[in-house]
Amino acid sequence: MLYKIKICGLTNRRDVDMVAQLGADYGGIIVEIEQSPRSQALEEAFALSSDPPLPIVAVTLGKSVDDNVRIVERLKPAAIQLHGNESMEKVSALKRKVSCEVWKVIHLPATESGEAVDVEAALRRMRDYIDAGADRLTVDASSMQKGTRQMGGTGKTVDWRAVRYLCERIYQPVILAGGITPANVVEAICAVRPYGVDLSSGVEREKGKKDADMVRSLVTSVRSCETGDAGFRNNPVC
């Protein structure tokens, strides 16, 4: 199986070119999300995504349908990824107005929080988003940060067993996010068998700047899962 790799939170053209050269399948640009330290203004995102060396995913949070359409028209991404609590109606309306794919993030409690995962509620929500037109779904972690619930970008993992359960019960591709690093990506893929993985801080030594050695290590590890090398076959989680 070929697993897709999305490196998100790209903030400079050097990193866009580097992750493409090292084998990432998608580059993610966070657009106009004030609370994110990796957020880009629309024109900054345009400069990063012009004539891109790999498919670009524009990541937004809680925007209106019209604002998301504006972003798509300016950036012409391969997909727009909705990272908030957007309603099914918003997803459906956006899908009718854009030519790119629409990806939707589903948030589960971070494993470290100790919160129980209501997998049946998550499954219903995922199916509803698919019915509304979502082309792909991403499962990411949410956690409380200084009294506010942070939706993704936490650097924390989710319950991989729960995500595996969800993946096995829907027909649209599911991308795993939340605390993925070169060190745990093989275990994560083995446990979940997702369509792909999505990460940002897991390949950074400095916030907002990707590390080439870490990206190279990540890509090598993911590709080893595809070829079924001994390290993957002998992983006790598999």
Residue pairs with C-beta under 8 A, 6 or more apart in sequence:
1 193
1 225
1 226
2 226
3 189
3 194
3 195
3 196
3 197
3 222
3 225
3 226
4 25
4 26
4 175
4 195
4 196
4 197
5 23
5 24
5 25
5 26
5 196
5 197
5 218
5 219
5 222
6 24
6 25
6 26
6 27
6 28
6 57
6 175
6 196
6 197
6 198
6 199
7 15
7 19
7 24
7 26
7 27
7 28
7 199
7 200
7 203
7 210
7 215
8 27
8 28
8 29
8 30
8 38
8 57
8 59
8 177
8 198
8 199
8 200
9 28
9 30
9 36
9 38
9 153
9 200
9 201
9 204
9 208
10 16
10 19
10 27
10 28
10 29
10 38
10 48
10 210
11 38
11 40
11 48
11 208
11 209
12 48
12 209
13 47
13 48
15 209
15 210
16 27
16 48
16 49
16 52
16 53
16 54
17 53
18 210
18 212
18 215
19 27
19 54
19 210
19 215
20 27
20 52
20 53
20 54
21 53
22 212
22 215
22 216
22 219
23 219
23 223
24 54
24 215
24 219
25 54
25 55
25 196
26 54
26 55
26 56
26 57
26 78
26 79
27 52
27 54
27 55
27 56
27 57
28 56
28 57
28 58
28 59
28 81
28 198
28 200
29 40
29 45
29 48
29 49
29 56
29 57
29 58
29 59
29 75
29 77
30 36
30 38
30 39
30 40
30 59
31 39
31 40
31 42
31 45
31 58
31 59
31 60
31 71
31 75
32 39
32 40
32 41
32 42
32 60
32 63
32 71
33 39
33 59
33 60
33 61
33 83
35 150
36 61
36 153
37 207
37 208
38 153
38 200
38 207
38 208
40 48
42 70
42 71
42 74
42 75
45 58
45 71
45 74
45 75
46 74
46 75
48 56
49 56
49 58
49 75
49 76
49 77
55 77
55 78
55 79
56 75
56 77
56 78
57 77
57 78
57 79
57 80
57 81
57 103
58 71
58 72
58 75
58 77
58 79
58 80
58 81
59 80
59 81
59 83
60 67
60 68
60 71
60 80
60 81
60 82
60 83
60 84
61 82
61 83
61 84
61 151
62 84
62 85
62 86
63 71
63 84
64 90
65 90
65 93
65 94
65 97
68 80
68 82
68 94
68 98
69 94
69 97
69 98
71 80
72 80
72 98
72 99
72 100
76 100
77 100
78 100
78 101
79 100
79 101
79 102
79 103
79 135
79 136
80 94
80 98
80 100
80 101
80 102
80 103
81 103
81 104
81 105
81 138
82 90
82 91
82 94
82 102
82 103
82 104
82 105
83 105
83 140
83 151
83 152
84 105
84 151
85 151
86 104
88 128
88 129
88 131
88 132
89 132
91 102
91 104
91 129
91 132
91 133
91 134
92 132
92 133
94 102
94 133
95 102
95 132
95 133
95 134
96 133
101 135
101 136
102 133
102 134
102 135
103 134
103 135
103 136
103 137
103 138
103 175
104 129
104 134
104 136
104 137
104 138
105 137
105 138
105 139
105 140
105 151
105 152
105 177
106 122
106 125
106 126
106 129
106 137
106 138
106 139
106 140
107 139
107 140
107 141
107 142
107 151
107 152
108 117
108 122
108 139
108 140
108 141
108 142
108 158
108 159
108 162
108 163
108 178
109 115
109 116
109 117
109 141
109 142
109 143
109 158
109 159
110 141
110 142
110 143
110 154
110 156
110 157
110 158
110 178
110 179
111 141
111 156
111 157
111 158
111 159
112 143
112 156
112 157
113 143
113 144
113 156
117 158
117 159
117 162
119 162
119 165
119 166
122 162
122 166
123 165
123 166
123 169
123 170
126 137
126 166
126 170
126 172
126 174
127 170
129 137
130 137
130 170
130 171
130 172
134 172
135 172
135 173
136 172
136 173
136 174
136 175
136 195
137 170
137 172
137 173
137 174
137 175
138 174
138 175
138 176
138 177
138 198
139 158
139 163
139 166
139 174
139 175
139 176
139 177
139 178
139 194
140 151
140 152
140 154
140 158
140 177
140 178
140 198
141 152
141 154
141 156
141 157
141 158
141 177
141 178
141 179
142 149
142 150
142 151
142 152
142 154
143 149
143 150
143 154
143 156
144 150
145 154
152 177
152 178
153 200
153 201
154 178
154 179
155 179
155 201
155 202
156 178
156 179
157 178
157 179
157 180
157 184
157 188
158 176
158 178
158 179
160 176
160 188
160 191
160 192
161 191
163 174
163 176
163 192
163 194
164 191
164 192
164 193
166 174
167 174
167 192
167 193
167 194
167 195
173 195
173 196
174 194
174 195
175 194
175 195
175 196
175 197
175 198
176 188
176 189
176 192
176 194
176 196
176 197
176 198
177 197
177 198
177 199
179 202
180 188
180 197
180 198
180 199
180 202
181 199
181 202
181 203
181 214
181 218
182 202
182 203
182 214
182 217
182 218
182 221
185 197
185 218
185 221
185 222
186 221
186 222
186 224
186 225
186 231
186 232
186 235
187 235
187 237
188 194
188 197
189 197
189 222
189 225
190 225
190 232
190 235
190 237
190 238
191 237
197 222
199 218
201 207
202 214
202 218
203 210
203 211
203 214
203 215
203 218
204 210
204 211
204 214
205 211
205 214
224 231
224 232
225 232
232 238
